[in-house]
Amino acid sequence: MQAESLSDLVRQHLDIAREASSGRSAHTVHGGHEHRLRQTLIALASGQRLDEHESPGEATLQVLAGAVTLVAGADRHAATTGDLVVIPDARHSLETTEDSVVLLTVAVQV
């Protein structure tokens, strides 16, 4: 059985994101290209964003720390620590105005 502390990962990757020139850090918690279920922790320093992109499958976004806005076309959904958002099957982006960490869960077809 594999277990990781999300609290520890939040602290660690926020530190990395704050120091990185990109303002972000990511860590695969579970899965990878050989798995249908993939979970990735993404830390974004304040003011950073993930540019518009496609979703590779059904996906959710859980906010572990901070506050983010998920943007899909004209729709904007603000989420804060503890919120879980279903990512639409459409091009979307993610914005933050404060240091934030999310857990992206994706189920892909193989």
MDAnalysis code that builds the backbone (N, CA, C; Angstrom):
import MDAnalysis as mda
import numpy as np

u = mda.Universe.empty(330, n_residues=110, atom_resindex=np.repeat(np.arange(110), 3), trajectory=True)
u.add_TopologyAttr("name", ["N", "CA", "C"] * 110)
u.add_TopologyAttr("resid", np.arange(1, 111))
u.add_TopologyAttr("resname", ["MET", "GLN", "ALA", "GLU", "SER", "LEU", "SER", "ASP", "LEU", "VAL", "ARG", "GLN", "HIS", "LEU", "ASP", "ILE", "ALA", "ARG", "GLU", "ALA", "SER", "SER", "GLY", "ARG", "SER", "ALA", "HIS", "THR", "VAL", "HIS", "GLY", "GLY", "HIS", "GLU", "HIS", "ARG", "LEU", "ARG", "GLN", "THR", "LEU", "ILE", "ALA", "LEU", "ALA", "SER", "GLY", "GLN", "ARG", "LEU", "ASP", "GLU", "HIS", "GLU", "SER", "PRO", "GLY", "GLU", "ALA", "THR", "LEU", "GLN", "VAL", "LEU", "ALA", "GLY", "ALA", "VAL", "THR", "LEU", "VAL", "ALA", "GLY", "ALA", "ASP", "ARG", "HIS", "ALA", "ALA", "THR", "THR", "GLY", "ASP", "LEU", "VAL", "VAL", "ILE", "PRO", "ASP", "ALA", "ARG", "HIS", "SER", "LEU", "GLU", "THR", "THR", "GLU", "ASP", "SER", "VAL", "VAL", "LEU", "LEU", "THR", "VAL", "ALA", "VAL", "GLN", "VAL"])
u.atoms.positions = np.array([
    [0.837, -1.178, 0.000],
    [0.000, 0.000, 0.000],
    [0.883, 1.243, 0.000],
    [0.519, 2.197, -0.832],
    [1.275, 3.446, -0.930],
    [0.472, 4.556, -0.260],
    [1.148, 5.378, 0.525],
    [0.487, 6.516, 1.174],
    [1.425, 7.713, 1.182],
    [0.858, 8.892, 1.006],
    [1.628, 10.130, 1.065],
    [0.820, 11.153, 1.850],
    [1.491, 12.050, 2.523],
    [0.834, 13.124, 3.243],
    [0.600, 14.290, 2.289],
    [-0.668, 14.570, 2.001],
    [-0.967, 15.712, 1.136],
    [-0.565, 17.012, 1.803],
    [-0.695, 17.101, 3.124],
    [-0.288, 18.315, 3.846],
    [1.193, 18.595, 3.649],
    [2.017, 17.537, 3.753],
    [3.458, 17.704, 3.536],
    [3.757, 18.109, 2.092],
    [3.061, 17.485, 1.151],
    [3.275, 17.803, -0.259],
    [2.854, 19.236, -0.574],
    [1.773, 19.716, 0.052],
    [1.333, 21.096, -0.153],
    [2.441, 22.054, 0.260],
    [2.969, 21.873, 1.463],
    [4.034, 22.764, 1.954],
    [5.272, 22.692, 1.057],
    [5.691, 21.486, 0.735],
    [6.898, 21.284, -0.071],
    [6.766, 21.926, -1.449],
    [5.651, 21.695, -2.115],
    [5.520, 22.173, -3.494],
    [5.170, 23.662, -3.575],
    [4.560, 24.213, -2.535],
    [4.391, 25.667, -2.519],
    [5.752, 26.344, -2.410],
    [6.641, 25.798, -1.581],
    [7.999, 26.349, -1.475],
    [8.708, 26.296, -2.819],
    [8.579, 25.168, -3.520],
    [9.219, 25.017, -4.831],
    [8.625, 26.010, -5.830],
    [7.293, 26.144, -5.846],
    [6.625, 27.047, -6.789],
    [7.035, 28.495, -6.551],
    [7.160, 28.887, -5.297],
    [7.543, 30.269, -4.981],
    [8.941, 30.596, -5.491],
    [9.824, 29.610, -5.535],
    [11.208, 29.813, -5.976],
    [11.400, 29.595, -7.478],
    [10.498, 28.856, -8.106],
    [10.652, 28.504, -9.526],
    [10.360, 29.697, -10.429],
    [11.101, 29.808, -11.518],
    [10.865, 30.900, -12.464],
    [9.477, 30.793, -13.101],
    [8.957, 29.575, -13.201],
    [7.621, 29.363, -13.768],
    [6.519, 29.673, -12.765],
    [6.879, 29.727, -11.477],
    [5.885, 29.973, -10.442],
    [4.994, 28.788, -10.166],
    [5.453, 27.593, -10.550],
    [4.628, 26.399, -10.313],
    [5.475, 25.169, -10.018],
    [4.809, 24.174, -9.469],
    [5.437, 22.883, -9.202],
    [4.351, 21.826, -9.305],
    [4.710, 20.642, -9.786],
    [3.734, 19.559, -9.911],
    [4.349, 18.256, -9.429],
    [3.495, 17.378, -8.908],
    [3.944, 16.085, -8.395],
    [2.860, 15.056, -8.676],
    [3.215, 13.952, -9.342],
    [2.268, 12.866, -9.571],
    [2.068, 12.119, -8.264],
    [0.857, 12.159, -7.745],
    [0.534, 11.471, -6.498],
    [0.225, 10.010, -6.801],
    [-0.515, 9.781, -7.876],
    [-0.857, 8.414, -8.273],
    [-1.018, 8.372, -9.787],
    [-0.624, 7.256, -10.358],
    [-0.879, 7.034, -11.772],
    [0.304, 7.372, -12.640],
    [0.005, 7.837, -13.802],
    [0.984, 8.081, -14.846],
    [0.372, 7.596, -16.142],
    [1.123, 7.618, -17.190],
    [0.573, 7.275, -18.499],
    [0.144, 5.821, -18.622],
    [0.603, 4.963, -17.746],
    [0.211, 3.553, -17.813],
    [-1.042, 3.253, -16.992],
    [-1.636, 4.275, -16.339],
    [-2.825, 4.099, -15.500],
    [-3.999, 4.898, -16.060],
    [-5.213, 4.419, -15.798],
    [-6.410, 5.169, -16.198],
    [-6.716, 6.286, -15.215],
    [-6.390, 6.076, -13.933],
    [-6.618, 7.107, -12.923],
    [-5.300, 7.812, -12.657],
    [-5.325, 9.142, -12.776],
    [-4.114, 9.937, -12.540],
    [-4.453, 11.060, -11.562],
    [-3.588, 11.222, -10.567],
    [-3.753, 12.310, -9.614],
    [-2.455, 13.100, -9.559],
    [-2.585, 14.401, -9.772],
    [-1.422, 15.274, -9.797],
    [-1.662, 16.463, -8.875],
    [-0.712, 16.693, -7.982],
    [-0.744, 17.866, -7.120],
    [-0.053, 18.991, -7.880],
    [-0.713, 20.145, -7.984],
    [-0.162, 21.290, -8.706],
    [-0.148, 22.486, -7.760],
    [1.037, 23.052, -7.558],
    [1.189, 24.251, -6.733],
    [1.463, 25.433, -7.642],
    [0.761, 26.532, -7.387],
    [0.925, 27.755, -8.175],
    [1.171, 28.927, -7.228],
    [2.236, 29.670, -7.487],
    [2.496, 30.877, -6.711],
    [1.451, 31.928, -7.091],
    [1.252, 32.875, -6.216],
    [0.271, 33.938, -6.425],
    [0.452, 34.599, -7.794],
    [-0.676, 34.785, -8.499],
    [-0.654, 35.452, -9.793],
    [-0.349, 34.551, -10.976],
    [-0.070, 33.287, -10.740],
    [0.243, 32.364, -11.839],
    [-1.033, 31.763, -12.403],
    [-0.890, 31.151, -13.574],
    [-2.033, 30.515, -14.215],
    [-1.571, 29.328, -15.039],
    [-2.492, 28.439, -15.312],
    [-2.283, 27.375, -16.293],
    [-3.067, 27.814, -17.513],
    [-2.385, 27.986, -18.624],
    [-3.034, 28.470, -19.838],
    [-4.100, 27.485, -20.327],
    [-4.943, 27.966, -21.192],
    [-6.045, 27.170, -21.709],
    [-5.537, 25.873, -22.330],
    [-6.235, 24.781, -22.015],
    [-5.856, 23.461, -22.508],
    [-7.081, 22.554, -22.520],
    [-6.949, 21.417, -23.196],
    [-8.010, 20.410, -23.252],
    [-7.919, 19.510, -22.033],
    [-9.026, 18.895, -21.679],
    [-9.026, 17.892, -20.622],
    [-8.842, 16.522, -21.271],
    [-7.915, 15.700, -20.755],
    [-7.677, 14.389, -21.373],
    [-8.719, 13.335, -21.000],
    [-9.698, 13.684, -20.189],
    [-10.728, 12.733, -19.766],
    [-11.565, 13.359, -18.668],
    [-12.411, 12.545, -18.033],
    [-13.189, 13.053, -16.908],
    [-12.225, 13.526, -15.834],
    [-12.518, 14.698, -15.238],
    [-11.568, 15.256, -14.287],
    [-12.257, 16.085, -13.207],
    [-11.617, 16.102, -12.036],
    [-12.035, 16.974, -10.945],
    [-10.815, 17.722, -10.431],
    [-11.103, 18.818, -9.757],
    [-10.059, 19.646, -9.171],
    [-10.448, 19.909, -7.721],
    [-9.604, 19.469, -6.786],
    [-9.843, 19.722, -5.371],
    [-8.842, 20.766, -4.912],
    [-9.328, 21.844, -4.312],
    [-8.444, 22.900, -3.824],
    [-7.950, 22.497, -2.434],
    [-6.646, 22.261, -2.330],
    [-6.039, 21.864, -1.058],
    [-5.594, 23.065, -0.242],
    [-5.272, 24.165, -0.921],
    [-4.853, 25.402, -0.241],
    [-5.064, 26.567, -1.191],
    [-5.478, 27.707, -0.650],
    [-5.591, 28.911, -1.452],
    [-6.928, 29.069, -2.133],
    [-6.901, 29.765, -3.256],
    [-8.111, 30.064, -4.021],
    [-7.761, 30.110, -5.498],
    [-8.598, 29.492, -6.324],
    [-8.369, 29.439, -7.763],
    [-9.658, 29.789, -8.498],
    [-9.512, 30.114, -9.770],
    [-10.668, 30.313, -10.640],
    [-10.477, 29.438, -11.867],
    [-11.447, 28.567, -12.097],
    [-11.458, 27.717, -13.282],
    [-12.257, 28.454, -14.354],
    [-11.651, 28.637, -15.523],
    [-12.280, 29.398, -16.604],
    [-12.480, 28.469, -17.791],
    [-13.737, 28.386, -18.267],
    [-14.066, 27.596, -19.461],
    [-14.965, 28.459, -20.334],
    [-14.392, 29.019, -21.383],
    [-15.150, 29.943, -22.233],
    [-15.560, 31.162, -21.424],
    [-16.867, 31.469, -21.418],
    [-17.375, 32.620, -20.665],
    [-17.668, 32.259, -19.202],
    [-17.602, 30.979, -18.862],
    [-17.902, 30.543, -17.495],
    [-16.667, 30.638, -16.616],
    [-16.857, 31.175, -15.404],
    [-15.788, 31.291, -14.416],
    [-16.317, 30.709, -13.107],
    [-15.515, 29.840, -12.481],
    [-15.929, 29.268, -11.199],
    [-14.811, 29.466, -10.187],
    [-15.084, 30.255, -9.154],
    [-14.113, 30.480, -8.083],
    [-14.239, 29.349, -7.063],
    [-13.093, 28.865, -6.581],
    [-13.077, 27.786, -5.592],
    [-11.990, 28.072, -4.562],
    [-12.261, 27.694, -3.322],
    [-11.302, 27.909, -2.243],
    [-11.016, 26.596, -1.526],
    [-10.112, 26.636, -0.571],
    [-9.682, 25.450, 0.164],
    [-10.876, 24.587, 0.564],
    [-10.797, 23.318, 0.195],
    [-11.845, 22.359, 0.526],
    [-12.863, 22.137, -0.575],
    [-12.889, 23.011, -1.582],
    [-13.859, 22.871, -2.667],
    [-13.410, 21.809, -3.669],
    [-14.391, 21.134, -4.256],
    [-14.163, 20.156, -5.318],
    [-14.966, 20.613, -6.524],
    [-14.303, 20.745, -7.666],
    [-14.936, 21.245, -8.889],
    [-14.813, 20.188, -9.977],
    [-15.916, 19.911, -10.651],
    [-15.872, 19.026, -11.821],
    [-15.417, 19.869, -13.005],
    [-14.364, 19.426, -13.655],
    [-13.823, 20.161, -14.795],
    [-14.670, 19.847, -16.029],
    [-15.144, 20.880, -16.726],
    [-15.991, 20.631, -17.897],
    [-15.190, 20.000, -19.033],
    [-15.906, 19.304, -19.895],
    [-15.286, 18.696, -21.070],
    [-15.179, 19.765, -22.155],
    [-14.331, 20.749, -21.887],
    [-14.135, 21.882, -22.791],
    [-12.768, 22.487, -22.499],
    [-12.271, 23.280, -23.420],
    [-11.000, 23.970, -23.165],
    [-11.181, 24.827, -21.917],
    [-10.156, 24.862, -21.084],
    [-10.254, 25.595, -19.830],
    [-8.869, 26.042, -19.373],
    [-8.863, 26.985, -18.433],
    [-7.618, 27.456, -17.839],
    [-7.844, 27.583, -16.338],
    [-6.748, 27.829, -15.607],
    [-6.827, 27.958, -14.153],
    [-6.028, 29.183, -13.743],
    [-6.634, 30.041, -12.917],
    [-5.996, 31.270, -12.463],
    [-5.948, 31.290, -10.940],
    [-4.973, 32.009, -10.396],
    [-4.913, 32.192, -8.950],
    [-4.384, 33.584, -8.625],
    [-4.894, 34.150, -7.546],
    [-4.415, 35.451, -7.077],
    [-3.701, 35.325, -5.742],
    [-3.561, 34.079, -5.259],
    [-2.798, 33.813, -4.042],
    [-2.135, 32.456, -4.183],
    [-1.111, 32.207, -3.377],
    [-0.461, 30.902, -3.415],
    [-1.521, 29.823, -3.239],
    [-1.531, 28.839, -4.151],
    [-2.590, 27.832, -4.144],
    [-2.040, 26.468, -4.546],
    [-2.719, 25.434, -4.047],
    [-2.379, 24.062, -4.413],
    [-3.678, 23.317, -4.695],
    [-3.691, 22.590, -5.818],
    [-4.861, 21.804, -6.191],
    [-4.450, 20.354, -6.433],
    [-5.426, 19.462, -6.297],
    [-5.229, 18.060, -6.637],
    [-6.096, 17.777, -7.848],
    [-5.458, 17.537, -8.980],
    [-6.145, 17.225, -10.229],
    [-6.295, 15.712, -10.329],
    [-7.521, 15.250, -10.479],
    [-7.794, 13.819, -10.658],
    [-8.411, 13.633, -12.032],
    [-7.802, 12.761, -12.838],
    [-8.258, 12.521, -14.212],
    [-8.417, 11.024, -14.427],
    [-9.547, 10.652, -15.035],
    [-9.781, 9.269, -15.459],
    [-9.743, 9.280, -16.985],
    [-8.761, 8.602, -17.566],
    [-8.615, 8.613, -19.022],
    [-9.012, 7.268, -19.598],
    [-9.421, 7.279, -20.862],
    [-9.734, 6.047, -21.574],
    [-8.431, 5.450, -22.083],
    [-8.267, 4.156, -21.937],
    [-7.071, 3.499, -22.460],
    [-7.404, 2.580, -23.588],
])
